């Protein structure tokens, strides 16, 4: 039986953590993720969990704490944002290469500089190739649901990779929404106990974690990581299927909204999907065949599945809430355009970088993008591929 509540996204994550009762939390505050360890610290103080709550001097140390705990056979969690994630950079690679399924709540925020505390995806997109599974949420409900699914995914023996659960800073992290929680015992049964096969404190199987990897072995280990990320695709869907049985809520790699006969479509990530969905509904009411794909799982990237969802479109706009400074477009655009390459009748594809540093994304903005797609369909000319939208120079 579900429990109806009104929670912010940060409260939703902290609640999920309480229900799971992890062994260790490495905690260091940074806006806008600070509330997660703050709420969880209260649960520790109130005796609602028996987690070892470790206060450290930096985000680098909080990830080090999680790595040490996971290597010892414990279940470890942390939360961070923006420059905090950047400070973890070295350790993020250590966690994934050591095959330690740490769970990290990333509350997306723009990276310095200039200093900005508002939302975009530059932090998690900047670390997209560190070997972490990345799952993004549109709503507070999805933040909660994604977090509950993270550990069964990352801890699966065929995967054993760390998982980053991302939500949009302030938009969902501090915005309060109606939410349905699962009962504590249902969560505990779904997530289960962590049963690592190998760990430092296992007496009958001594091992080293993260040793120097000489030339004769390094590449083989990287291939094992790559294979684990491939295996994660099937596991993500299996866990989502199990989650649907206990919650009634269905998840996949992405949501394809009104895509059955769409001629033009927007592809994007996160809370902006609600705005794009409203624009699609408005255009559909006007007789236009518009659609939207909201990407939920960015790593592993659902290349084939996304291509199938966009097959049949005539023009597609990929929206990036992060600037990669490649002079060729943003990260989601690069992945999506690559996915479309092998389609026999691939749609024309353009990129918009938008929403940087918290810049508003409105229904009118989405309609402007769809109008540009309509022009491409009518003229057959793509025009400029790499674009920005929402800036004052327009």
C-alpha positions as CSV (number, residue, x, y, z in Angstrom):
1,X,0.0,0.0,0.0
2,X,1.5,3.4,-1.0
3,X,1.9,6.3,1.4
4,X,0.9,9.7,0.0
5,X,3.2,12.6,1.0
6,X,4.3,16.0,-0.1
7,X,8.1,16.1,-0.3
8,X,10.9,18.0,-2.1
9,X,13.2,16.0,-4.2
10,X,15.9,16.2,-1.6
11,X,13.5,15.0,1.1
12,X,12.5,12.2,-1.3
13,X,16.1,11.0,-1.6
14,X,16.7,11.2,2.1
15,X,13.6,9.2,2.7
16,X,14.7,6.5,0.3
17,X,18.0,6.4,2.1
18,X,16.3,6.0,5.4
19,X,14.2,3.2,4.1
20,X,17.2,1.4,2.7
21,X,19.4,2.0,5.8
22,X,22.8,2.0,4.2
23,X,25.9,1.0,6.2
24,X,27.9,4.2,5.6
25,X,27.3,7.7,4.4
26,X,30.2,10.1,3.5
27,X,28.7,13.5,4.0
28,X,29.8,17.0,3.0
29,X,27.4,19.9,2.2
30,X,27.1,21.8,-1.1
31,X,24.2,23.7,-2.5
32,X,21.7,22.5,-3.6
33,X,22.3,18.9,-2.3
34,X,23.0,20.0,1.3
35,X,19.5,19.1,2.5
36,X,20.1,15.4,1.7
37,X,22.8,14.8,4.3
38,X,21.0,17.3,6.6
39,X,17.8,15.3,6.6
40,X,19.7,12.0,6.8
41,X,21.7,13.3,9.8
42,X,18.5,13.8,11.6
43,X,17.4,10.2,10.9
44,X,20.8,9.1,12.4
45,X,20.3,11.3,15.4
46,X,16.8,10.0,16.0
47,X,17.9,6.4,15.8
48,X,15.8,5.6,12.7
49,X,18.9,4.2,10.9
50,X,22.1,2.6,12.1
51,X,24.2,4.1,9.4
52,X,27.8,5.2,10.1
53,X,27.5,8.9,9.3
54,X,31.0,10.2,8.5
55,X,31.4,14.0,8.3
56,X,34.5,14.8,6.3
57,X,36.4,17.9,5.1
58,X,35.6,17.8,1.4
59,X,33.7,16.0,-1.3
60,X,36.9,14.3,-2.3
61,X,37.0,12.8,1.2
62,X,33.3,11.8,1.1
63,X,33.8,9.7,-2.0
64,X,37.0,8.3,-0.5
65,X,34.9,7.3,2.5
66,X,32.4,5.5,0.3
67,X,35.1,3.7,-1.7
68,X,36.7,2.4,1.5
69,X,33.4,1.3,2.9
70,X,32.4,-0.5,-0.3
71,X,35.8,-2.1,-0.6
72,X,35.3,-3.5,3.0
73,X,31.9,-5.0,2.0
74,X,29.6,-2.2,3.2
75,X,26.8,-0.4,1.3
76,X,27.8,3.3,1.0
77,X,26.0,6.4,-0.2
78,X,26.7,10.1,-0.6
79,X,25.3,13.2,-2.2
80,X,26.8,16.2,-4.0
81,X,26.4,18.9,-6.7
82,X,28.4,21.0,-9.1
83,X,32.0,21.7,-7.9
84,X,31.6,19.0,-5.3
85,X,31.2,16.4,-8.0
86,X,34.2,18.0,-9.8
87,X,36.3,17.7,-6.7
88,X,35.4,14.0,-6.6
89,X,36.7,13.6,-10.2
90,X,39.7,11.4,-9.4
91,X,37.8,9.2,-7.0
92,X,34.8,8.7,-9.4
93,X,37.2,6.8,-11.7
94,X,38.6,4.8,-8.7
95,X,35.1,3.7,-7.7
96,X,34.1,2.5,-11.1
97,X,37.4,0.9,-12.0
98,X,37.4,-1.0,-8.7
99,X,33.8,-2.1,-9.4
100,X,32.4,-0.6,-6.2
101,X,28.7,0.1,-6.5
102,X,28.6,3.4,-4.6
103,X,25.2,5.2,-4.9
104,X,25.5,9.0,-5.4
105,X,22.7,11.5,-5.4
106,X,23.7,14.2,-7.8
107,X,21.6,17.4,-7.5
108,X,22.5,19.0,-10.8
109,X,23.9,22.5,-10.7
110,X,26.0,24.7,-13.0
111,X,29.7,24.6,-12.7
112,X,31.9,27.5,-11.8
113,X,32.7,29.9,-13.5
114,X,31.4,32.4,-13.2
115,X,29.9,31.2,-9.9
116,X,26.3,30.1,-10.3
117,X,24.2,27.9,-8.0
118,X,21.3,27.2,-10.3
119,X,20.5,24.3,-12.5
120,X,22.0,22.9,-15.6
121,X,23.6,19.5,-16.3
122,X,27.2,20.6,-16.7
123,X,28.4,18.7,-13.6
124,X,27.1,15.2,-14.3
125,X,27.7,15.6,-18.1
126,X,31.2,16.6,-17.4
127,X,31.8,13.3,-15.7
128,X,29.8,11.2,-18.1
129,X,32.7,9.0,-19.2
130,X,33.9,8.1,-15.7
131,X,32.2,4.6,-15.8
132,X,29.2,5.5,-13.7
133,X,25.6,4.5,-14.5
134,X,23.7,7.8,-14.8
135,X,19.9,8.0,-14.4
136,X,18.0,11.3,-14.6
137,X,14.6,12.3,-13.2
138,X,12.0,14.7,-14.3
139,X,9.9,14.8,-11.1
140,X,10.3,14.3,-7.4
141,X,8.4,11.0,-7.8
142,X,11.0,9.8,-10.3
143,X,13.9,10.9,-8.1
144,X,12.5,8.7,-5.3
145,X,11.8,5.8,-7.6
146,X,15.1,6.0,-9.4
147,X,17.0,6.0,-6.1
148,X,15.3,2.8,-4.9
149,X,16.2,1.1,-8.1
150,X,19.9,2.2,-8.0
151,X,21.3,-0.4,-5.6
152,X,19.6,-3.5,-7.2
153,X,21.1,-2.3,-10.5
154,X,24.7,-1.4,-9.4
155,X,25.1,-4.3,-7.0
156,X,24.0,-6.9,-9.5
157,X,26.9,-9.4,-10.0
158,X,26.7,-8.8,-13.8
159,X,27.2,-5.1,-13.3
160,X,29.0,-4.1,-10.1
161,X,29.2,-0.4,-11.1
162,X,28.5,2.8,-9.1
163,X,25.3,4.6,-9.9
164,X,24.6,8.3,-10.1
165,X,20.9,9.4,-9.6
166,X,20.5,12.9,-11.0
167,X,17.8,15.5,-10.4
168,X,17.6,19.2,-11.3
169,X,18.8,21.5,-8.6
170,X,16.1,23.7,-6.9
171,X,13.6,22.8,-9.6
172,X,13.0,19.3,-8.1
173,X,15.4,19.3,-5.2
174,X,13.6,22.1,-3.4
175,X,10.3,22.1,-5.1
176,X,7.6,20.3,-3.1
177,X,5.3,17.9,-5.0
178,X,2.8,15.2,-4.2
179,X,4.5,11.8,-4.0
180,X,3.7,8.2,-3.3
181,X,6.1,6.4,-1.0
182,X,6.4,2.7,-0.6
183,X,6.2,1.1,2.8
184,X,9.5,0.6,4.6
185,X,9.3,-3.2,4.6
186,X,8.4,-3.2,0.9
187,X,11.5,-1.1,0.1
188,X,13.8,-3.3,2.3
189,X,12.6,-6.4,0.5
190,X,12.9,-4.9,-2.9
191,X,16.4,-3.5,-2.3
192,X,17.6,-6.4,-0.2
193,X,20.8,-6.8,1.7
194,X,24.2,-6.2,0.0
195,X,25.9,-9.5,-0.6
196,X,29.4,-8.7,-2.2
197,X,31.3,-11.6,-3.5
198,X,34.7,-10.3,-2.7
199,X,35.7,-7.6,-0.1
200,X,38.6,-6.6,2.1
201,X,37.2,-8.0,5.3
202,X,36.5,-11.5,3.9
203,X,39.0,-13.7,5.9
204,X,39.0,-16.6,3.5
205,X,39.8,-14.6,0.4
206,X,42.4,-11.9,0.9
207,X,42.6,-9.4,-2.0
208,X,43.8,-5.9,-2.9
209,X,41.5,-3.2,-4.1
210,X,42.7,-0.7,-6.6
211,X,46.3,-1.9,-7.0
212,X,48.7,-0.6,-9.7
213,X,47.6,-2.1,-13.0
214,X,50.5,-2.9,-15.3
215,X,50.4,-2.8,-19.1
216,X,49.6,-6.5,-19.4
217,X,46.3,-6.2,-17.5
218,X,45.0,-2.6,-17.7
219,X,43.2,-2.9,-21.0
220,X,41.6,-6.1,-20.1
221,X,40.2,-4.5,-16.9
222,X,38.8,-1.6,-18.9
223,X,37.1,-4.0,-21.3
224,X,35.5,-5.7,-18.3
225,X,34.2,-2.3,-17.2
226,X,32.8,-1.7,-20.7
227,X,31.1,-5.1,-20.7
228,X,29.6,-4.4,-17.3
229,X,28.1,-1.3,-18.7
230,X,26.6,-3.3,-21.5
231,X,25.2,-5.8,-19.1
232,X,23.6,-2.9,-17.1
233,X,21.1,-2.3,-19.9
234,X,19.3,-5.6,-19.3
235,X,19.6,-5.3,-15.5
236,X,18.1,-1.8,-15.6
237,X,15.0,-3.1,-17.4
238,X,14.8,-6.2,-15.1
239,X,14.9,-4.0,-12.0
240,X,12.3,-1.6,-13.5
241,X,10.0,-4.5,-14.2
242,X,10.3,-5.7,-10.6
243,X,9.7,-2.1,-9.4
244,X,6.5,-1.8,-11.5
245,X,5.1,-4.8,-9.7
246,X,5.4,-3.2,-6.3
247,X,4.6,0.4,-7.3
248,X,2.5,0.3,-10.4
249,X,5.0,2.8,-12.0
250,X,6.7,1.8,-15.2
251,X,10.2,2.9,-16.2
252,X,12.5,2.2,-19.2
253,X,15.5,3.9,-20.8
254,X,13.4,6.8,-21.9
255,X,9.8,8.0,-22.2
256,X,8.5,8.3,-25.8
257,X,5.6,10.8,-25.6
258,X,3.2,10.9,-28.6
259,X,5.9,9.5,-30.8
260,X,3.8,6.9,-32.7
261,X,3.3,9.1,-35.7
262,X,5.5,12.0,-34.9
263,X,7.1,13.9,-37.8
264,X,9.1,16.3,-35.5
265,X,10.4,15.6,-32.1
266,X,12.4,17.1,-29.2
267,X,14.9,14.9,-27.2
268,X,15.9,16.1,-23.8
269,X,16.7,15.2,-20.2
270,X,15.2,16.2,-16.8
271,X,12.5,18.5,-15.5
272,X,12.3,20.4,-18.8
273,X,10.3,17.4,-20.2
274,X,7.2,18.7,-18.5
275,X,7.4,22.0,-20.4
276,X,8.1,20.1,-23.7
277,X,5.2,17.8,-23.0
278,X,2.9,20.8,-22.7
279,X,4.2,22.2,-26.0
280,X,3.6,18.9,-27.7
281,X,0.0,18.7,-26.5
282,X,-0.6,22.3,-27.7
283,X,0.8,21.5,-31.1
284,X,-1.1,18.3,-31.4
285,X,-4.3,20.2,-30.7
286,X,-3.4,22.4,-33.7
287,X,-3.0,19.3,-35.8
288,X,0.8,19.1,-35.9
289,X,2.5,15.8,-35.4
290,X,4.9,16.7,-32.7
291,X,6.5,14.3,-30.1
292,X,9.1,14.2,-27.3
293,X,11.6,11.7,-26.0
294,X,12.7,12.2,-22.4
295,X,15.9,10.3,-21.8
296,X,16.1,8.7,-18.4
297,X,19.1,6.5,-18.7
298,X,22.1,8.3,-20.2
299,X,24.7,5.8,-19.1
300,X,24.5,3.1,-20.5
301,X,23.3,5.0,-23.5
302,X,20.3,3.3,-25.1
303,X,21.6,3.8,-28.7
304,X,19.6,1.2,-30.6
305,X,16.4,1.8,-28.6
306,X,16.5,5.6,-29.1
307,X,17.1,5.2,-32.8
308,X,14.0,3.0,-33.1
309,X,11.9,5.6,-31.2
310,X,13.0,8.4,-33.5
311,X,12.8,6.3,-36.7
312,X,10.0,7.8,-38.9
313,X,10.6,11.4,-37.8
314,X,11.6,13.9,-40.4
315,X,13.4,16.3,-38.1
316,X,14.7,16.1,-34.5
317,X,16.0,18.7,-32.1
318,X,18.2,17.5,-29.3
319,X,18.3,19.8,-26.3
320,X,21.4,19.9,-24.1
321,X,21.3,21.6,-20.7
322,X,25.1,21.6,-20.8
323,X,27.8,23.1,-23.0
324,X,30.6,20.8,-24.0
325,X,32.6,23.5,-25.8
326,X,33.3,21.1,-28.7
327,X,32.2,23.7,-31.3
328,X,30.0,21.0,-32.6
329,X,27.2,20.6,-30.0
330,X,26.4,19.2,-26.6
331,X,26.8,15.7,-25.2
332,X,23.3,14.4,-25.6
333,X,23.3,15.7,-29.2
334,X,26.5,13.8,-30.0
335,X,25.2,10.6,-28.6
336,X,21.7,10.9,-30.2
337,X,23.0,11.9,-33.7
338,X,25.4,9.0,-33.6
339,X,22.5,6.7,-32.7
340,X,20.5,7.9,-35.7
341,X,23.4,7.4,-38.2
342,X,22.5,3.8,-39.2
343,X,18.9,4.5,-39.9
344,X,18.0,4.0,-43.5
345,X,15.9,7.2,-43.6
346,X,17.4,9.1,-40.7
347,X,15.8,12.4,-39.7
348,X,17.6,15.7,-40.0
349,X,19.0,16.5,-36.6
350,X,19.9,19.8,-34.9
351,X,21.1,20.8,-31.5
352,X,20.0,23.5,-29.0
353,X,22.1,24.3,-25.9
354,X,19.6,25.8,-23.5
355,X,18.9,26.6,-19.8
356,X,22.5,27.2,-18.7
357,X,22.8,28.5,-15.2
358,X,19.1,28.2,-14.6
359,X,17.9,30.1,-17.6
360,X,14.2,29.5,-18.1
361,X,12.8,27.0,-20.6
362,X,9.2,27.9,-21.5
363,X,6.5,26.4,-23.6
364,X,7.1,29.3,-26.1
365,X,10.7,28.3,-26.3
366,X,9.7,24.7,-27.1
367,X,7.3,26.0,-29.7
368,X,10.1,28.1,-31.3
369,X,12.2,24.9,-31.6
370,X,9.3,23.0,-33.2
371,X,8.8,25.8,-35.6
372,X,12.4,25.5,-36.6
373,X,11.9,21.8,-37.2
374,X,8.8,22.5,-39.3
375,X,10.9,24.8,-41.5
376,X,13.5,22.1,-41.9
377,X,10.8,19.6,-43.0
378,X,9.3,22.1,-45.4
379,X,12.6,23.3,-47.0
380,X,14.7,20.1,-46.7
381,X,17.6,22.3,-45.5
382,X,19.0,21.7,-42.0
383,X,20.8,25.0,-41.7
384,X,23.0,25.7,-38.7
385,X,23.2,22.4,-36.7
386,X,24.8,23.7,-33.4
387,X,22.5,26.4,-31.9
388,X,21.7,28.1,-28.6
389,X,18.3,29.3,-27.4
390,X,17.1,31.5,-24.6
391,X,20.0,34.0,-24.4
392,X,19.4,37.7,-24.4
393,X,21.1,38.3,-27.8
394,X,18.1,36.8,-29.6
